[in-house]
Amino acid sequence: MNYSNIRDKQEKIRRGEISLVENVHAFLERISENFDLNAFNFVNENAVKDAELIEAKIKEGDAGKLAGAVISVKDVLSLKEMPLTCSSNILKNFIPVYTATAVQKLLDEDAIIIGKTNCDEFAMGSSNENSAFGAVKNPYDKERAPGGSSGGSAVSVAANLCDASIGTDTGGSIRQPAAFTGVWGLKPTYGRVSRYGLTAFASSFDTVGPLTKNVSDAALILEVISGKDPKDSTSSDNEKPQYSQLLEEERKFKIGIPKEYFGEGLQKEIKEKIENVIRFLESSGFETVKFSLPHTEYSIATYYILTTAEASANLARYDGVRYGYRSKDSTTLDELYFNSRNEAFGAEVKRRIMLGTYVLSAGYYDKYFDKAQRVRRLIKNDFDKAFEKVDLIIAPTTPTTAFKLGEKNEPLQMYLSDIFTVSANLAGIPAMSLPIGFDAKGLPIGMQVMSPLFNETKILQFAYFLENSLPNFN
């Protein structure tokens, strides 16, 4: 594809150097050719017709900010008249009657939705092996995981099956697959983007954000999808910056480096790559400070107690009565509930529902759920104190590069792959994974950047600087 970013693509379409219709055809052909990656649950058959209409609008000078952008959407976000499966058999044939606010904002700015991407069932997973429709494969090595839960979204971008994608991040589900596949993945501040139309996993953690091939596209898409939504009471009415217009503003940030993120278990090559970035930043006039986030060790336990509790409550709506899969072999209401869920939910979803139900049960609520809420506050306080002294925090996104499919069959081992990402969700702060190179096996390495609440601008400016300045970047 002969363009560098979405705005460059728009300009070339306007000048007649690129045909949007041919561009969409090319993406559809690539999706077909790369069918074995299993990145898509559903491909939009009307994408070419959409391209014809939008190409005309571009040439007439009457097009939206994202005109010509071909974007995939994670299959947990509702899009009217397209399947919404959440990669689960319990919603296998479900067609929603409304569109998620974030997706509608893309459409309002003339983006083309090319399809719905595969993911871990109900966004519960770190490898994209939990999908009812099969595992997604990493384009760098098809025997390896692409990360989860937004694995299909990350792969659709990394394998050049679209221009960008919209994913969701509850505990790292945008950033971890971005790191594993060498793309840019941004988790906004909780509340920055409306969750209306997002199938809830853990309501106080879920965020919607972009996965892209460059920083400019991430800024532009975030600019479009952000903002207060009367349909989502948790969405923020904070001022929405014009991110795409602020990228080139040169700022020398004070960078914090948390010692807890660079200890035992971190792959040597990841540590070395990030240390190279730190040296480059220092030579470029950035001040770096080593500091401590003392409650980091409790982040995984806290995260999995709270998110499973919220999942237990949210997934109670899938009862075989109102919509979705209904068991045929039931004679009582209790049997209908039990059989429908047992037959249609996957193993990981069942595991998390049971864990969540347990920590909310009488006699255990105070011991687990209440205590985890208190620790969540301590983790947030750690970040608040840190951001009184630094502008940004950098850390690894993942402890290792992409692991092999089937390698982490033991649940706790899989959960620990989120060790560097869940803290940002617990604190509600924005975070982005940046591709910073490759290991000896040719697998991508990601570095995570975190900022104070509603300071995505700092992250994007910093990422843009690195993208354009770091020697041998990616």
C-alpha positions as CSV (number, residue, x, y, z in Angstrom):
1,M,0.0,0.0,0.0
2,N,1.7,3.2,-1.2
3,Y,0.9,5.6,1.7
4,S,2.4,6.3,5.1
5,N,-0.7,7.0,7.2
6,I,-4.4,7.7,6.9
7,R,-4.0,11.4,6.1
8,D,-1.4,10.6,3.4
9,K,-3.8,8.1,2.0
10,Q,-6.6,10.6,1.9
11,E,-4.5,13.1,0.0
12,K,-3.4,10.6,-2.6
13,I,-7.0,9.5,-3.1
14,R,-7.9,13.2,-3.6
15,R,-5.2,13.6,-6.2
16,G,-6.2,10.4,-8.0
17,E,-2.9,8.5,-7.1
18,I,-4.8,5.8,-5.2
19,S,-8.2,4.3,-5.9
20,L,-10.0,3.6,-2.6
21,V,-12.1,0.9,-4.3
22,E,-8.9,-0.9,-5.4
23,N,-7.4,-0.4,-2.0
24,V,-10.4,-2.1,-0.3
25,H,-10.3,-4.9,-2.9
26,A,-6.6,-5.4,-2.1
27,F,-7.4,-5.7,1.6
28,L,-10.1,-8.2,1.0
29,E,-7.8,-10.2,-1.1
30,R,-5.1,-10.2,1.6
31,I,-7.7,-11.3,4.2
32,S,-8.6,-14.2,1.9
33,E,-5.0,-15.1,1.2
34,N,-4.2,-15.0,5.0
35,F,-7.3,-16.9,6.0
36,D,-5.1,-19.2,8.1
37,L,-4.2,-16.4,10.5
38,N,-7.9,-16.6,11.6
39,A,-7.9,-12.8,12.4
40,F,-11.5,-12.2,11.3
41,N,-14.8,-13.7,12.5
42,F,-16.8,-11.7,9.9
43,V,-15.8,-9.8,6.8
44,N,-18.0,-6.9,5.6
45,E,-19.3,-7.8,2.1
46,N,-20.4,-4.2,1.6
47,A,-17.0,-2.7,2.1
48,V,-16.4,-2.1,-1.7
49,K,-19.8,-0.3,-2.0
50,D,-18.8,1.8,1.0
51,A,-15.5,2.7,-0.7
52,E,-17.3,3.9,-3.8
53,L,-19.4,6.3,-1.9
54,I,-16.5,7.6,0.3
55,E,-14.1,8.0,-2.6
56,A,-16.6,10.3,-4.3
57,K,-16.9,12.3,-1.0
58,I,-13.1,12.6,-0.8
59,K,-12.8,13.9,-4.3
60,E,-15.6,16.4,-3.7
61,G,-13.9,17.7,-0.6
62,D,-16.9,16.7,1.6
63,A,-15.4,13.8,3.6
64,G,-14.9,13.1,7.3
65,K,-11.6,12.9,9.2
66,L,-11.3,9.2,8.6
67,A,-12.5,9.1,5.0
68,G,-10.7,6.2,3.3
69,A,-9.5,4.6,6.5
70,V,-10.1,0.9,6.4
71,I,-10.7,-0.3,10.0
72,S,-11.4,-3.6,11.6
73,V,-13.4,-3.8,14.9
74,K,-13.0,-6.3,17.7
75,D,-16.0,-8.6,17.9
76,V,-17.1,-7.4,21.3
77,L,-18.2,-4.1,19.9
78,S,-21.7,-3.8,18.5
79,L,-22.2,-2.9,14.8
80,K,-25.8,-2.9,13.6
81,E,-26.7,-5.8,11.3
82,M,-23.2,-7.4,11.6
83,P,-22.8,-10.4,13.9
84,L,-21.7,-9.7,17.5
85,T,-20.4,-13.0,18.8
86,C,-17.7,-12.0,21.3
87,S,-16.0,-15.2,19.9
88,S,-18.4,-17.3,21.9
89,N,-20.8,-20.0,21.0
90,I,-23.4,-18.5,23.3
91,L,-23.7,-15.5,20.9
92,K,-22.8,-17.4,17.7
93,N,-25.8,-16.2,15.6
94,F,-26.6,-13.0,17.4
95,I,-27.2,-9.8,15.3
96,P,-27.4,-6.6,17.3
97,V,-29.9,-3.8,16.6
98,Y,-27.7,-0.9,17.5
99,T,-24.1,0.3,17.0
100,A,-21.5,1.0,19.7
101,T,-20.8,4.7,20.1
102,A,-17.1,4.4,19.3
103,V,-17.9,2.5,16.1
104,Q,-20.6,5.0,15.2
105,K,-18.1,7.8,15.5
106,L,-15.8,6.0,13.1
107,L,-18.6,5.7,10.6
108,D,-19.7,9.3,11.1
109,E,-16.2,10.3,10.0
110,D,-16.4,8.1,6.9
111,A,-14.2,5.2,8.0
112,I,-14.8,1.8,6.3
113,I,-15.4,-1.1,8.6
114,I,-13.9,-4.1,6.8
115,G,-15.0,-6.7,9.4
116,K,-15.1,-8.0,13.0
117,T,-12.0,-9.5,14.4
118,N,-11.5,-12.7,16.4
119,C,-10.7,-12.4,20.1
120,D,-10.5,-14.4,23.3
121,E,-14.1,-15.3,24.3
122,F,-15.7,-12.3,26.0
123,A,-12.2,-10.7,25.9
124,M,-11.0,-13.1,28.6
125,G,-7.5,-14.2,27.7
126,S,-3.9,-13.3,26.9
127,S,-3.2,-15.4,23.9
128,N,-6.4,-15.5,21.7
129,E,-6.6,-19.2,22.1
130,N,-9.9,-19.0,24.0
131,S,-12.0,-18.1,21.0
132,A,-14.8,-20.5,20.1
133,F,-13.8,-20.0,16.5
134,G,-10.2,-21.1,16.9
135,A,-6.9,-19.5,17.8
136,V,-5.5,-16.5,16.0
137,K,-1.9,-16.9,14.7
138,N,0.9,-14.5,15.0
139,P,2.0,-13.4,11.5
140,Y,5.7,-13.3,12.6
141,D,5.5,-17.0,13.5
142,K,2.3,-18.9,13.0
143,E,3.2,-21.3,15.8
144,R,3.0,-18.5,18.2
145,A,0.3,-16.5,20.0
146,P,-0.6,-13.0,18.8
147,G,-1.5,-12.0,22.4
148,G,-5.0,-11.4,23.7
149,S,-7.6,-10.6,24.0
150,S,-7.5,-8.3,21.0
151,G,-5.3,-10.7,19.0
152,G,-7.4,-10.6,15.8
153,S,-7.3,-6.8,15.8
154,A,-3.5,-6.7,16.3
155,V,-3.0,-9.3,13.6
156,S,-5.3,-7.5,11.1
157,V,-3.0,-4.5,11.4
158,A,0.3,-6.3,11.6
159,A,-0.5,-8.5,8.6
160,N,-1.7,-5.4,6.6
161,L,-5.3,-6.6,6.3
162,C,-6.6,-3.1,7.1
163,D,-5.2,0.3,8.0
164,A,-6.1,0.2,11.7
165,S,-8.3,-1.6,14.2
166,I,-10.3,-0.9,17.3
167,G,-9.7,-3.2,20.3
168,T,-10.5,-3.2,23.9
169,D,-8.3,-3.3,27.0
170,T,-9.4,-4.6,30.4
171,G,-6.0,-5.7,31.7
172,G,-3.6,-5.3,28.7
173,S,-5.8,-6.6,25.9
174,I,-4.7,-3.9,23.4
175,R,-1.1,-3.4,24.6
176,Q,0.0,-7.1,24.9
177,P,-1.1,-8.1,21.4
178,A,0.4,-4.9,20.1
179,A,3.7,-5.8,21.6
180,F,3.5,-9.4,20.3
181,T,2.8,-8.3,16.8
182,G,4.9,-5.1,16.5
183,V,2.1,-2.5,16.2
184,W,1.1,0.5,18.2
185,G,-1.6,-0.1,20.8
186,L,-3.2,2.6,23.0
187,K,-5.4,2.1,26.1
188,P,-7.0,5.5,26.8
189,T,-7.9,6.7,30.3
190,Y,-10.9,4.9,31.7
191,G,-13.9,7.1,30.6
192,R,-12.1,8.8,27.7
193,V,-14.0,6.7,25.2
194,S,-17.6,5.6,25.6
195,R,-18.3,1.9,26.5
196,Y,-21.8,2.0,25.1
197,G,-22.2,-1.0,22.8
198,L,-19.2,-2.7,24.2
199,T,-20.0,-6.2,25.6
200,A,-19.1,-5.8,29.3
201,F,-16.4,-8.0,30.8
202,A,-15.3,-6.0,33.8
203,S,-17.2,-2.7,33.7
204,S,-14.8,-0.6,35.9
205,F,-11.8,-1.7,33.8
206,D,-12.9,-2.0,30.2
207,T,-11.6,0.6,27.7
208,V,-11.8,1.0,23.9
209,G,-8.8,2.1,21.9
210,P,-6.9,1.9,18.6
211,L,-4.2,-0.5,17.2
212,T,-2.3,1.1,14.4
213,K,0.8,1.1,12.2
214,N,2.0,4.5,13.3
215,V,1.5,7.1,16.0
216,S,-0.3,9.6,13.7
217,D,-3.1,7.2,13.0
218,A,-3.5,6.4,16.7
219,A,-3.8,10.1,17.5
220,L,-6.4,10.7,14.7
221,I,-8.5,7.7,15.7
222,L,-8.4,8.5,19.4
223,E,-9.4,12.1,18.5
224,V,-12.5,10.7,16.7
225,I,-13.7,8.2,19.2
226,S,-13.1,10.2,22.4
227,G,-15.7,12.3,24.2
228,K,-18.6,12.4,26.5
229,D,-21.5,10.1,25.6
230,P,-24.9,10.5,27.3
231,K,-25.5,6.8,26.8
232,D,-22.5,5.9,29.0
233,S,-22.6,7.5,32.5
234,T,-18.9,6.5,33.1
235,S,-17.7,8.5,30.0
236,S,-15.9,11.7,30.9
237,D,-16.7,15.2,29.9
238,N,-13.1,16.3,30.2
239,E,-11.9,18.4,27.3
240,K,-11.0,16.4,24.2
241,P,-7.7,17.5,22.7
242,Q,-7.1,17.6,19.0
243,Y,-4.4,14.9,19.4
244,S,-3.4,14.7,15.7
245,Q,-2.5,18.4,15.7
246,L,-0.3,18.3,18.8
247,L,2.1,15.5,17.9
248,E,5.0,17.7,16.6
249,E,5.1,19.9,19.7
250,E,8.6,19.3,21.1
251,R,8.7,18.6,24.8
252,K,11.4,17.1,27.0
253,F,9.5,14.9,29.5
254,K,10.8,13.7,32.8
255,I,10.7,9.9,32.5
256,G,10.2,7.6,35.4
257,I,11.6,4.0,35.4
258,P,9.9,1.7,38.0
259,K,12.3,-0.8,39.4
260,E,9.6,-3.4,40.0
261,Y,9.1,-3.8,36.2
262,F,12.8,-4.8,35.5
263,G,13.3,-7.7,37.9
264,E,13.4,-11.4,37.6
265,G,11.4,-13.0,34.8
266,L,11.9,-10.2,32.3
267,Q,13.4,-11.5,29.0
268,K,17.0,-10.3,28.6
269,E,16.5,-8.9,25.1
270,I,13.4,-6.8,26.2
271,K,15.4,-5.3,29.1
272,E,18.3,-4.5,26.8
273,K,16.1,-2.9,24.1
274,I,14.4,-0.7,26.7
275,E,17.8,0.3,28.3
276,N,18.9,1.3,24.8
277,V,15.9,3.6,24.5
278,I,16.6,5.0,28.0
279,R,20.2,5.9,26.9
280,F,18.9,7.5,23.8
281,L,16.4,9.6,25.7
282,E,19.1,10.7,28.1
283,S,21.4,11.7,25.2
284,S,18.4,13.6,23.7
285,G,17.9,15.8,26.8
286,F,15.3,13.8,28.6
287,E,15.7,13.4,32.4
288,T,15.2,9.9,33.7
289,V,14.4,8.9,37.3
290,K,14.4,5.4,38.9
291,F,11.7,5.0,41.5
292,S,9.4,2.5,43.1
293,L,5.8,1.4,42.7
294,P,5.7,-0.6,46.0
295,H,2.3,-2.3,45.6
296,T,3.0,-3.7,42.1
297,E,3.5,-7.2,43.5
298,Y,-0.2,-7.3,44.4
299,S,-1.5,-6.1,41.0
300,I,-2.2,-9.6,39.4
301,A,-4.1,-10.9,42.5
302,T,-6.1,-7.7,42.8
303,Y,-6.9,-7.6,39.1
304,Y,-8.1,-11.2,38.9
305,I,-10.2,-10.9,42.0
306,L,-12.0,-7.7,40.9
307,T,-12.4,-8.6,37.2
308,T,-13.7,-12.0,37.8
309,A,-16.2,-10.6,40.3
310,E,-17.4,-8.1,37.7
311,A,-17.5,-10.8,35.0
312,S,-19.6,-13.0,37.2
313,A,-22.2,-10.2,37.5
314,N,-22.0,-9.1,33.8
315,L,-22.3,-12.6,32.3
316,A,-25.4,-13.5,34.3
317,R,-27.4,-12.0,31.5
318,Y,-26.6,-15.0,29.2
319,D,-29.2,-17.3,30.6
320,G,-30.7,-18.9,27.5
321,V,-33.9,-17.0,27.8
322,R,-33.7,-13.5,26.3
323,Y,-31.2,-13.9,23.5
324,G,-28.2,-16.0,22.5
325,Y,-27.8,-19.8,22.7
326,R,-30.6,-21.8,24.3
327,S,-30.2,-25.5,25.3
328,K,-32.8,-27.8,23.8
329,D,-32.5,-30.4,26.5
330,S,-34.1,-28.7,29.5
331,T,-37.3,-29.3,31.3
332,T,-37.1,-26.7,34.1
333,L,-35.9,-23.1,34.3
334,D,-32.9,-24.1,36.4
335,E,-31.9,-26.7,33.9
336,L,-32.2,-24.2,31.1
337,Y,-29.9,-21.8,32.8
338,F,-27.3,-24.4,33.7
339,N,-27.4,-26.3,30.4
340,S,-27.3,-23.2,28.2
341,R,-24.3,-21.8,30.0
342,N,-22.5,-25.1,30.4
343,E,-22.9,-26.0,26.7
344,A,-22.1,-22.6,25.2
345,F,-19.5,-21.0,27.5
346,G,-15.8,-22.0,27.0
347,A,-13.6,-23.2,29.8
348,E,-11.8,-19.9,30.6
349,V,-15.1,-18.0,30.8
350,K,-16.5,-20.7,33.1
351,R,-13.4,-20.5,35.2
352,R,-13.7,-16.7,35.7
353,I,-17.4,-16.8,36.4
354,M,-16.8,-19.4,39.1
355,L,-13.9,-17.4,40.6
356,G,-15.9,-14.3,40.6
357,T,-18.9,-15.9,42.1
358,Y,-16.7,-17.3,44.9
359,V,-15.1,-14.0,45.8
360,L,-18.5,-12.3,46.0
361,S,-20.1,-15.1,48.1
362,A,-21.2,-14.8,51.7
363,G,-18.2,-15.1,54.0
364,Y,-15.6,-14.3,51.3
365,Y,-16.7,-10.9,50.1
366,D,-14.8,-9.0,52.8
367,K,-11.8,-11.4,52.6
368,Y,-11.3,-11.1,48.9
369,F,-13.4,-8.5,47.0
370,D,-13.4,-5.7,49.6
371,K,-9.7,-6.2,50.4
372,A,-8.9,-6.1,46.6
373,Q,-10.8,-2.8,46.3
374,R,-8.6,-1.4,49.0
375,V,-5.4,-2.6,47.4
376,R,-6.6,-1.1,44.1
377,R,-6.7,2.3,45.8
378,L,-3.1,1.7,47.1
379,I,-1.9,0.9,43.5
380,K,-3.6,4.0,42.2
381,N,-2.0,6.1,45.0
382,D,1.4,4.7,43.9
383,F,0.9,6.1,40.4
384,D,-0.5,9.4,41.7
385,K,2.6,10.0,43.9
386,A,4.9,9.0,41.0
387,F,3.2,11.4,38.6
388,E,3.9,14.3,41.1
389,K,7.6,13.8,40.2
390,V,7.6,12.5,36.6
391,D,5.7,13.2,33.4
392,L,5.7,9.7,32.0
393,I,6.6,6.2,33.1
394,I,8.2,3.6,30.8
395,A,8.3,-0.1,31.3
396,P,8.2,-3.4,29.4
397,T,4.8,-4.2,28.0
398,T,5.3,-8.0,28.4
399,P,7.8,-10.1,30.3
400,T,8.6,-12.1,27.1
401,T,8.1,-11.9,23.4
402,A,5.3,-14.0,21.8
403,F,5.1,-17.5,23.3
404,K,4.1,-20.6,21.4
405,L,0.4,-21.6,21.0
406,G,-0.4,-24.1,23.7
407,E,2.7,-23.2,25.7
408,K,0.9,-21.7,28.7
409,N,-1.9,-24.2,29.4
410,E,-1.7,-23.7,33.2
411,P,-4.0,-20.7,34.0
412,L,-1.8,-19.0,36.5
413,Q,1.1,-19.1,34.1
414,M,-1.1,-17.4,31.5
415,Y,-2.4,-14.8,34.0
416,L,1.2,-13.8,34.8
417,S,1.8,-12.7,31.2
418,D,-0.3,-9.6,32.1
419,I,2.0,-8.7,35.0
420,F,3.1,-5.4,33.4
421,T,-0.2,-4.2,32.0
422,V,-2.9,-4.7,34.6
423,S,-1.7,-1.9,36.9
424,A,-2.7,0.8,34.4
425,N,-6.2,-0.6,34.3
426,L,-6.4,-0.8,38.1
427,A,-5.4,2.9,38.2
428,G,-7.5,3.9,35.2
429,I,-4.5,5.7,33.6
430,P,-3.7,5.7,29.9
431,A,-0.9,3.5,28.5
432,M,0.5,2.7,25.1
433,S,2.7,-0.1,23.8
434,L,5.3,1.0,21.3
435,P,7.3,-1.4,19.0
436,I,11.0,-0.9,19.7
437,G,12.6,-3.8,17.8
438,F,13.0,-7.5,17.7
439,D,14.6,-10.3,19.6
440,A,17.0,-12.9,18.2
441,K,14.1,-15.0,16.9
442,G,12.7,-12.0,14.9
443,L,9.8,-11.6,17.3
444,P,8.6,-8.0,18.1
445,I,9.4,-6.3,21.4
446,G,7.1,-3.7,22.9
447,M,7.8,-0.9,25.4
448,Q,5.0,0.5,27.5
449,V,4.5,4.2,28.2
450,M,2.1,5.4,30.9
451,S,0.9,8.9,31.8
452,P,-1.4,10.6,34.4
453,L,-5.2,10.5,33.9
454,F,-6.4,12.1,30.7
455,N,-2.9,12.9,29.5
456,E,-2.9,10.8,26.3
457,T,-1.3,13.8,24.6
458,K,1.9,13.3,26.5
459,I,2.1,9.7,25.5
460,L,1.4,10.4,21.8
461,Q,3.9,13.2,21.7
462,F,6.6,11.0,23.3
463,A,5.7,8.1,21.0
464,Y,5.8,10.4,17.9
465,F,9.3,11.7,19.0
466,L,10.6,8.1,19.3
467,E,9.0,7.0,16.1
468,N,10.8,9.8,14.2
469,S,14.0,10.0,16.1
470,L,15.1,6.7,17.6
471,P,17.9,5.2,15.5
472,N,16.9,1.9,13.7
473,F,13.4,2.3,15.2
474,N,11.5,-0.9,14.8
